[in-house]
Amino acid sequence: MYRRKLLLVIVAIGLVFGLYFVYLFNKTFFWDNTRFDQEVIYLYIGDGETFESLCAQLTPYLKSVSDFKLAAEKKGYTSRVKPGKYAIEKGSDNNEIINSLRSRNLTVKVTFNNQERLENLAGRVAEQIAPDSLSLLIAFRDADFLSNKGFTQENALSMYLPNTYEFFWNTSTTNFRDKMWKSYRDFWTEERINKANRLGLDTNEVISLAAIVHKETLTRDERPRVAGVYVNRLKKRMKLQADPTVIYALKFKYQNFDTVIKRVLYKDLKIKSPFNTYRNRGLPPGPITMPDISAIDAVLNYEKHNYLYFVANPDNPGYHLFAINGRGHAKNKKRYTDWLNRNSVYR
């Protein structure tokens, strides 16, 4: 009788310990361990981040950090923290959280457009992926890379086509740059290259011209006509005399790319700069901005006409008045400058 009671006690104690073990196991691995209201949160783990720093980042979102640490230790994750962007869904248990952090690095969408310099591009991209702007800029300016790909420091911006791209958040600077090079090559199809050749321009020169067209008009349906003016001037070996190149030269001279210049003055046309197309014949040494793809295609598919001049149309904002000779242009220009003076636009 005594032995039977002792056996029952031992069995009961074993059952209690067994149930307690099952409780701890399930609590550690399979109970909801999240405490946030959103449907999902995102964690950004940088290069060199430790398990402890990850736990510090997770602390506001977990019911029990100690349970998470125990589960991570049992699953061998504590020494295998990987950089990247990760999602944690509301209601996740530690097993699901660790599996996500271990193998589900998410991509991010990187968008940029119409940057005027590599510095601006680096800053914009750095807002969206892990590398900082300085490391990106160093990669963008790498002399060996540029020389190998047929670019110079002046036209390196040509390689970056405005669009939305997908990257891992922790992508390297060189991987980002190399993907941009691949995108550039994919954009320049045989058809586009043939159109550039018929213009007597290489791909970088097309983008430099497209940058001027882009700055001259934001109205897409007018861009082929504006491009046609500049193509006509190039064919006649006339100076392009594009005001946006003067504005860029002024910004470059004073290293102030945030300034807004609404009116180009006669004295500005004399500024000494390789980008000033009033002083220099032909195209500038590189793009004065990152042109839209619509502006690039506007150059490749320019409108054929006899116009050699244009000026903003004060009666139709966003559009221009075109002329085939100096006399017509002078008339159009007076109409525009009178409007500027009436509206007190002096700079």
Sine and cosine of phi, psi and omega as CSV:
sin_phi,cos_phi,sin_psi,cos_psi,sin_omega,cos_omega
0.00,0.00,-0.70,0.71,0.00,-1.00
-0.89,0.45,-0.67,0.74,-0.01,-1.00
-0.90,0.44,-0.62,0.78,0.00,-1.00
-0.90,0.43,-0.69,0.72,0.03,-1.00
-0.89,0.46,-0.66,0.75,0.01,-1.00
-0.88,0.47,-0.66,0.75,0.02,-1.00
-0.90,0.44,-0.66,0.75,0.01,-1.00
-0.90,0.43,-0.63,0.78,0.04,-1.00
-0.90,0.44,-0.70,0.71,0.01,-1.00
-0.88,0.47,-0.69,0.73,0.02,-1.00
-0.89,0.46,-0.68,0.73,0.00,-1.00
-0.89,0.46,-0.69,0.72,0.03,-1.00
-0.89,0.45,-0.66,0.75,0.03,-1.00
-0.89,0.45,-0.65,0.76,0.01,-1.00
-0.90,0.43,-0.65,0.76,0.02,-1.00
-0.89,0.46,-0.73,0.69,0.02,-1.00
-0.90,0.44,-0.61,0.79,0.02,-1.00
-0.90,0.44,-0.71,0.70,0.02,-1.00
-0.91,0.42,-0.61,0.79,0.02,-1.00
-0.91,0.41,-0.62,0.78,0.05,-1.00
-0.90,0.44,-0.70,0.72,0.03,-1.00
-0.88,0.48,-0.66,0.75,0.03,-1.00
-0.87,0.49,-0.77,0.64,-0.01,-1.00
-0.89,0.46,-0.66,0.75,-0.02,-1.00
-0.88,0.48,-0.74,0.67,-0.02,-1.00
-0.93,0.37,-0.64,0.77,0.03,-1.00
-0.89,0.46,-0.64,0.76,-0.03,-1.00
-0.94,0.34,-0.65,0.76,-0.15,-0.99
-0.95,-0.31,-0.53,0.85,-0.24,-0.97
-0.83,-0.56,0.09,1.00,0.09,-1.00
-1.00,-0.08,0.54,-0.84,0.06,-1.00
-0.80,0.59,0.83,-0.56,-0.01,-1.00
-0.85,-0.52,0.41,0.91,-0.01,-1.00
-0.96,-0.27,0.50,-0.86,0.09,-1.00
-0.63,-0.78,0.95,0.33,0.11,-0.99
-0.56,-0.83,0.39,-0.92,-0.11,-0.99
-1.00,0.01,-0.43,0.90,-0.01,-1.00
-0.92,0.40,0.36,-0.93,0.05,-1.00
-0.94,0.34,-0.48,0.87,-0.01,-1.00
-0.43,-0.90,0.56,-0.83,0.16,-0.99
-0.86,-0.51,0.35,-0.94,-0.01,-1.00
-0.87,-0.50,0.70,-0.72,0.05,-1.00
-0.94,-0.35,0.68,-0.74,0.05,-1.00
-0.91,-0.41,0.92,-0.39,-0.03,-1.00
-0.96,-0.28,0.89,-0.46,-0.04,-1.00
-1.00,0.10,0.22,-0.98,0.07,-1.00
-0.86,0.51,0.70,-0.72,0.05,-1.00
0.99,0.16,0.03,1.00,0.00,-1.00
-0.94,0.33,0.64,-0.77,-0.03,-1.00
-1.00,-0.08,0.19,-0.98,0.05,-1.00
-0.89,0.46,-0.62,0.78,0.00,-1.00
-0.91,0.41,-0.65,0.76,0.03,-1.00
-0.94,0.35,-0.52,0.85,0.09,-1.00
-0.91,0.42,-0.68,0.73,0.01,-1.00
-0.88,0.47,-0.61,0.79,0.03,-1.00
-0.89,0.45,-0.61,0.79,0.03,-1.00
-0.94,0.35,-0.54,0.84,-0.04,-1.00
-0.99,0.15,-0.38,0.93,-0.15,-0.99
-0.75,0.67,-0.71,0.71,-0.03,-1.00
-0.92,0.40,-0.24,0.97,-0.13,-0.99
-0.95,-0.32,-0.05,1.00,-0.06,-1.00
-0.92,-0.38,0.57,-0.82,0.11,-0.99
-0.95,0.31,-0.64,0.77,-0.04,-1.00
-0.66,-0.75,0.96,-0.28,0.05,-1.00
-0.94,0.35,-0.57,0.82,-0.01,-1.00
-0.90,0.44,-0.63,0.77,0.05,-1.00
-0.91,0.41,-0.64,0.77,0.04,-1.00
-0.89,0.46,-0.70,0.72,0.01,-1.00
-0.88,0.48,-0.68,0.73,0.00,-1.00
-0.90,0.44,-0.70,0.71,0.01,-1.00
-0.90,0.44,-0.65,0.76,0.00,-1.00
-0.90,0.44,-0.63,0.78,0.02,-1.00
-0.91,0.42,-0.71,0.70,-0.01,-1.00
-0.90,0.44,-0.54,0.84,-0.01,-1.00
-1.00,-0.01,0.04,1.00,0.06,-1.00
0.95,0.32,0.48,0.88,-0.05,-1.00
-1.00,-0.05,-0.35,0.94,-0.15,-0.99
-0.86,0.51,-0.46,0.89,-0.01,-1.00
-0.96,-0.28,0.21,0.98,-0.07,-1.00
-0.78,-0.62,0.59,0.81,0.02,-1.00
-0.93,0.36,0.79,-0.61,-0.03,-1.00
-0.91,-0.41,0.67,-0.74,0.04,-1.00
-0.93,0.37,0.44,-0.90,0.05,-1.00
0.51,-0.86,-0.13,-0.99,0.06,-1.00
-0.94,-0.34,0.76,-0.65,-0.07,-1.00
-0.73,-0.68,0.51,-0.86,0.01,-1.00
-0.95,-0.31,0.65,-0.76,0.14,-0.99
-0.83,-0.56,0.85,-0.52,-0.04,-1.00
-1.00,0.04,0.53,-0.85,0.06,-1.00
-0.86,0.52,0.70,-0.71,0.01,-1.00
1.00,0.02,0.09,1.00,-0.02,-1.00
-0.96,0.29,0.57,-0.82,0.13,-0.99
-1.00,-0.04,0.12,-0.99,-0.05,-1.00
-0.89,0.46,-0.58,0.81,0.02,-1.00
-0.88,0.47,-0.68,0.73,0.01,-1.00
-0.93,0.36,-0.64,0.77,0.01,-1.00
-0.88,0.47,-0.72,0.69,-0.03,-1.00
-0.92,0.39,-0.65,0.76,0.04,-1.00
-0.88,0.48,-0.62,0.78,0.04,-1.00
-0.91,0.41,-0.72,0.69,-0.02,-1.00
-0.92,0.38,-0.41,0.91,-0.06,-1.00
-0.99,0.14,-0.58,0.82,-0.21,-0.98
-0.62,-0.78,0.13,0.99,-0.09,-1.00
-0.85,-0.53,0.84,0.55,0.08,-1.00
-0.90,0.43,0.84,-0.55,-0.07,-1.00
-1.00,-0.03,0.44,-0.90,0.12,-0.99
-1.00,0.02,0.34,-0.94,0.09,-1.00
-0.82,-0.57,0.45,-0.89,0.06,-1.00
-1.00,0.00,0.82,-0.58,0.00,-1.00
-0.94,-0.34,0.87,-0.50,-0.05,-1.00
-0.85,-0.53,0.69,-0.72,0.12,-0.99
-0.47,-0.88,0.45,-0.89,0.06,-1.00
-0.36,-0.93,0.51,-0.86,0.20,-0.98
0.80,0.60,0.60,0.80,0.11,-0.99
-0.97,0.23,0.60,-0.80,-0.07,-1.00
-1.00,0.01,-0.38,0.92,-0.04,-1.00
-0.59,-0.81,0.28,-0.96,0.08,-1.00
-0.87,0.50,-0.57,0.82,0.02,-1.00
-0.87,0.50,-0.68,0.73,0.02,-1.00
-0.91,0.40,-0.65,0.76,0.02,-1.00
-0.89,0.46,-0.72,0.69,0.00,-1.00
-0.86,0.51,-0.66,0.75,0.02,-1.00
-0.90,0.43,-0.67,0.74,0.00,-1.00
-0.91,0.41,-0.69,0.72,-0.02,-1.00
-0.93,0.37,-0.62,0.79,-0.02,-1.00
-0.89,0.46,-0.36,0.93,0.05,-1.00
-0.96,0.29,-0.23,0.97,-0.17,-0.99
-0.88,-0.48,-0.30,0.95,0.05,-1.00
-0.74,-0.67,0.10,-1.00,-0.13,-0.99
-0.93,0.38,-0.69,0.72,-0.06,-1.00
-0.85,0.52,0.58,-0.81,0.01,-1.00
-0.99,0.15,0.20,-0.98,-0.12,-0.99
-0.91,0.42,-0.58,0.82,-0.02,-1.00
-0.92,0.40,-0.71,0.71,0.01,-1.00
-0.91,0.41,-0.58,0.81,0.07,-1.00
-0.91,0.42,-0.70,0.71,-0.03,-1.00
-0.89,0.46,-0.63,0.77,0.03,-1.00
-0.88,0.48,-0.67,0.74,0.03,-1.00
-0.92,0.40,-0.64,0.77,-0.01,-1.00
-0.90,0.43,-0.55,0.83,-0.09,-1.00
-1.00,-0.08,0.03,1.00,-0.07,-1.00
-0.81,0.58,0.90,-0.44,-0.13,-0.99
-0.88,0.47,-0.66,0.75,-0.02,-1.00
-0.90,0.43,-0.69,0.73,0.02,-1.00
-0.88,0.47,-0.74,0.67,-0.04,-1.00
-0.88,0.47,-0.70,0.71,0.00,-1.00
-0.89,0.45,-0.67,0.75,-0.01,-1.00
-0.90,0.44,-0.53,0.85,-0.05,-1.00
-0.99,-0.12,0.00,1.00,0.06,-1.00
1.00,0.07,0.44,0.90,0.02,-1.00
-0.90,-0.43,0.25,-0.97,0.12,-0.99
-0.86,-0.52,0.11,-0.99,0.06,-1.00
-0.88,0.48,-0.55,0.84,-0.07,-1.00
-0.96,0.28,-0.55,0.84,-0.07,-1.00
-0.93,-0.37,0.20,0.98,-0.05,-1.00
-0.85,0.53,-0.47,0.88,0.01,-1.00
-0.89,0.46,-0.37,0.93,-0.03,-1.00
-0.85,0.52,-0.45,0.89,-0.11,-0.99
-0.96,0.28,-0.30,0.95,-0.13,-0.99
-0.98,-0.21,0.95,-0.31,-0.06,-1.00
-1.00,-0.06,0.79,-0.61,-0.04,-1.00
-0.88,0.47,0.80,-0.60,-0.03,-1.00
-0.08,-1.00,-0.12,-0.99,0.12,-0.99
-0.91,-0.41,0.79,-0.62,-0.07,-1.00
-0.83,-0.56,0.36,-0.93,0.06,-1.00
-0.95,-0.32,0.75,-0.66,0.04,-1.00
-0.65,-0.76,0.38,-0.92,0.27,-0.96
-0.95,0.32,0.62,-0.78,-0.06,-1.00
-0.84,0.55,-0.57,0.82,-0.05,-1.00
-1.00,-0.09,0.39,0.92,0.02,-1.00
-0.86,0.51,0.47,-0.88,0.00,-1.00
-0.99,0.15,0.28,-0.96,0.02,-1.00
-0.89,0.45,-0.64,0.77,-0.02,-1.00
-0.95,0.32,-0.57,0.82,0.05,-1.00
-0.91,0.40,-0.66,0.75,0.06,-1.00
-0.87,0.49,-0.76,0.65,-0.02,-1.00
-0.87,0.49,-0.67,0.74,-0.04,-1.00
-0.92,0.39,-0.58,0.82,0.05,-1.00
-0.93,0.36,-0.58,0.82,0.07,-1.00
-0.90,0.43,-0.60,0.80,0.06,-1.00
-0.90,0.43,-0.67,0.74,0.03,-1.00
-0.90,0.44,-0.66,0.75,0.02,-1.00
-0.89,0.46,-0.64,0.77,0.03,-1.00
-0.88,0.48,-0.72,0.69,0.00,-1.00
-0.90,0.43,-0.63,0.77,0.01,-1.00
-0.91,0.42,-0.59,0.81,0.00,-1.00
-0.90,0.43,-0.65,0.76,-0.06,-1.00
-0.99,0.12,0.98,0.22,0.04,-1.00
-0.94,0.35,0.22,-0.98,0.03,-1.00
-0.85,0.52,-0.62,0.79,0.01,-1.00
-0.89,0.45,-0.72,0.70,0.00,-1.00
-0.91,0.40,-0.65,0.76,0.01,-1.00
-0.89,0.46,-0.65,0.76,0.02,-1.00
-0.90,0.44,-0.62,0.78,0.04,-1.00
-0.92,0.40,-0.63,0.78,0.05,-1.00
-0.90,0.44,-0.68,0.73,0.00,-1.00
-0.88,0.47,-0.61,0.79,0.02,-1.00
-0.92,0.40,-0.41,0.91,0.08,-1.00
-0.99,0.12,-0.18,0.98,-0.07,-1.00
0.98,0.21,0.40,0.92,-0.05,-1.00
-0.84,-0.54,0.49,-0.87,0.16,-0.99
-1.00,0.00,0.05,-1.00,-0.11,-0.99
-0.89,0.45,-0.63,0.78,0.00,-1.00
-0.92,0.38,-0.60,0.80,0.03,-1.00
-0.93,0.38,-0.60,0.80,0.07,-1.00
-0.87,0.50,-0.69,0.72,-0.01,-1.00
-0.93,0.38,-0.59,0.81,0.06,-1.00
-0.89,0.46,-0.65,0.76,0.04,-1.00
-0.94,0.34,-0.64,0.77,0.01,-1.00
-0.89,0.46,-0.54,0.84,0.03,-1.00
-0.90,0.44,-0.63,0.78,0.05,-1.00
-0.91,0.41,-0.71,0.70,0.02,-1.00
-0.87,0.50,-0.68,0.73,0.01,-1.00
-0.86,0.51,-0.70,0.72,-0.01,-1.00
-0.95,0.32,-0.51,0.86,-0.03,-1.00
-0.94,0.34,-0.60,0.80,-0.05,-1.00
-0.51,-0.86,0.76,-0.65,0.08,-1.00
-1.00,-0.01,-0.04,1.00,-0.02,-1.00
-1.00,0.07,0.95,-0.33,-0.15,-0.99
-0.88,0.48,-0.61,0.79,-0.07,-1.00
-0.95,0.31,-0.24,0.97,0.01,-1.00
-0.99,-0.10,-0.24,0.97,-0.09,-1.00
-0.86,0.51,-0.67,0.74,0.04,-1.00
-0.87,0.50,-0.56,0.83,0.01,-1.00
-0.94,0.33,-0.69,0.73,0.05,-1.00
-0.89,0.46,-0.67,0.74,0.04,-1.00
-0.86,0.50,-0.62,0.78,0.01,-1.00
-0.88,0.47,-0.57,0.82,0.05,-1.00
-0.88,0.48,-0.75,0.66,-0.04,-1.00
-0.93,0.36,-0.57,0.82,0.08,-1.00
-0.89,0.45,-0.68,0.73,0.03,-1.00
-0.87,0.49,-0.67,0.74,-0.01,-1.00
-0.92,0.39,-0.64,0.77,0.04,-1.00
-0.89,0.46,-0.68,0.74,-0.01,-1.00
-0.90,0.44,-0.55,0.84,0.01,-1.00
-1.00,0.01,0.07,1.00,-0.03,-1.00
0.85,0.53,0.54,0.84,0.12,-0.99
-1.00,0.09,0.48,-0.88,0.13,-0.99
-0.92,0.40,0.60,-0.80,-0.04,-1.00
-0.93,0.37,-0.56,0.83,0.04,-1.00
0.74,0.67,0.82,0.57,-0.01,-1.00
-0.99,-0.13,0.88,-0.48,-0.01,-1.00
-0.83,0.56,-0.64,0.77,0.00,-1.00
-0.86,0.52,-0.47,0.88,0.03,-1.00
-0.95,0.31,-0.53,0.85,0.05,-1.00
-0.93,0.36,-0.68,0.73,0.03,-1.00
-0.87,0.49,-0.68,0.74,0.03,-1.00
-0.90,0.45,-0.68,0.73,0.01,-1.00
-0.88,0.48,-0.63,0.78,0.03,-1.00
-0.91,0.41,-0.70,0.71,0.02,-1.00
-0.89,0.46,-0.66,0.75,-0.01,-1.00
-0.91,0.41,-0.67,0.74,-0.02,-1.00
-0.87,0.49,-0.70,0.71,-0.06,-1.00
-1.00,-0.09,0.04,1.00,0.01,-1.00
0.76,0.65,0.71,0.70,0.03,-1.00
-0.73,-0.68,1.00,-0.04,-0.06,-1.00
-1.00,-0.01,0.07,1.00,0.06,-1.00
-1.00,-0.08,-0.21,0.98,-0.03,-1.00
-0.94,0.35,0.53,-0.85,0.01,-1.00
-0.94,-0.35,0.86,-0.51,0.01,-1.00
-0.90,-0.43,0.93,-0.37,-0.06,-1.00
-1.00,-0.04,-0.34,0.94,-0.06,-1.00
-0.64,-0.77,0.80,-0.60,0.04,-1.00
-1.00,0.02,0.80,-0.60,-0.02,-1.00
-1.00,-0.05,0.33,-0.94,-0.02,-1.00
-0.87,0.50,-0.59,0.81,-0.01,-1.00
-0.92,0.40,-0.45,0.89,0.01,-1.00
-0.93,0.37,-0.45,0.89,-0.07,-1.00
-0.92,0.38,-0.25,0.97,-0.05,-1.00
-1.00,-0.06,-0.03,1.00,-0.06,-1.00
-0.86,0.52,0.72,-0.69,-0.01,-1.00
-0.99,0.11,0.94,-0.35,-0.01,-1.00
-0.30,-0.95,0.63,-0.77,0.07,-1.00
-0.90,0.43,-0.24,0.97,0.00,-1.00
-1.00,0.01,-0.18,0.98,-0.04,-1.00
-0.99,0.14,0.96,-0.27,-0.05,-1.00
-0.99,0.14,0.05,1.00,0.17,-0.99
-0.99,0.11,-0.44,0.90,0.01,-1.00
-0.99,-0.14,-0.51,0.86,-0.11,-0.99
-0.92,-0.40,0.64,-0.77,0.03,-1.00
-0.99,0.14,0.53,-0.84,0.05,-1.00
1.00,0.09,-0.26,-0.97,-0.06,-1.00
-0.99,0.13,0.44,-0.90,0.11,-0.99
-0.92,0.39,0.24,-0.97,-0.07,-1.00
-0.94,0.34,-0.14,0.99,0.02,-1.00
-0.20,-0.98,0.11,-0.99,-0.03,-1.00
-0.94,0.33,0.59,-0.80,0.03,-1.00
-1.00,0.02,-0.06,1.00,0.12,-0.99
-0.25,-0.97,0.12,-0.99,0.11,-0.99
-1.00,0.03,0.96,-0.28,-0.09,-1.00
-0.97,0.25,0.49,-0.87,0.15,-0.99
-0.88,0.48,0.43,-0.90,0.07,-1.00
-0.88,0.47,-0.52,0.85,0.03,-1.00
-0.89,0.45,-0.55,0.83,0.02,-1.00
-0.95,0.30,-0.60,0.80,0.05,-1.00
-0.90,0.44,-0.72,0.70,0.01,-1.00
-0.93,0.36,-0.46,0.89,0.07,-1.00
-0.91,0.42,-0.61,0.79,0.06,-1.00
-0.93,0.37,-0.71,0.71,-0.04,-1.00
-0.92,0.39,-0.44,0.90,-0.02,-1.00
-0.85,-0.52,0.71,0.70,-0.10,-1.00
-0.88,0.47,0.46,-0.89,0.03,-1.00
-0.98,0.21,0.76,-0.65,0.00,-1.00
-1.00,0.04,0.87,-0.49,-0.02,-1.00
-0.37,-0.93,-0.12,-0.99,-0.03,-1.00
-0.94,-0.34,0.14,0.99,-0.03,-1.00
-0.93,0.37,0.64,-0.77,0.06,-1.00
-0.84,-0.54,-0.15,0.99,-0.07,-1.00
-0.64,-0.77,0.43,-0.90,0.17,-0.99
-0.36,-0.93,0.39,-0.92,0.02,-1.00
-0.51,-0.86,0.43,-0.90,-0.04,-1.00
-0.84,0.54,0.63,-0.78,0.00,-1.00
-1.00,-0.05,0.95,-0.31,-0.06,-1.00
-0.92,0.40,-0.36,0.93,-0.03,-1.00
-1.00,-0.02,-0.15,0.99,-0.03,-1.00
-0.62,-0.79,0.98,0.20,-0.09,-1.00
-0.78,0.63,0.71,-0.71,-0.01,-1.00
1.00,-0.09,-0.24,0.97,-0.01,-1.00
-0.89,-0.45,0.09,-1.00,-0.11,-0.99
-0.74,-0.67,0.32,-0.95,0.12,-0.99
-0.98,-0.19,0.77,-0.64,-0.09,-1.00
-0.93,-0.36,0.49,-0.87,0.01,-1.00
-0.59,-0.81,0.48,-0.88,0.00,-1.00
-0.99,-0.11,-0.19,0.98,0.01,-1.00
-0.56,-0.83,0.13,-0.99,-0.06,-1.00
-0.89,0.46,-0.59,0.81,-0.03,-1.00
-0.90,0.44,-0.74,0.67,0.02,-1.00
-0.89,0.45,-0.61,0.79,-0.01,-1.00
-0.92,0.39,-0.64,0.76,0.00,-1.00
-0.87,0.49,-0.64,0.77,0.02,-1.00
-0.91,0.42,-0.72,0.70,0.00,-1.00
-0.91,0.41,-0.63,0.78,-0.04,-1.00
-0.92,0.40,-0.64,0.77,0.02,-1.00
-0.88,0.47,-0.64,0.76,0.02,-1.00
-0.87,0.49,-0.63,0.78,-0.01,-1.00
-0.96,0.26,-0.71,0.70,-0.03,-1.00
-0.91,0.40,-0.56,0.83,0.09,-1.00
-0.88,0.48,-0.65,0.76,0.02,-1.00
-0.91,0.41,-0.67,0.74,0.03,-1.00
-0.87,0.50,-0.70,0.72,-0.03,-1.00
-0.92,0.39,-0.64,0.77,0.02,-1.00
-0.89,0.45,-0.52,0.85,-0.05,-1.00
-0.99,-0.15,0.17,0.99,0.08,-1.00
0.84,0.55,0.67,0.74,0.08,-1.00
-0.99,-0.11,0.99,-0.14,-0.09,-1.00
-0.96,-0.28,-0.24,0.97,0.01,-1.00
-0.47,-0.88,0.00,0.00,0.00,0.00
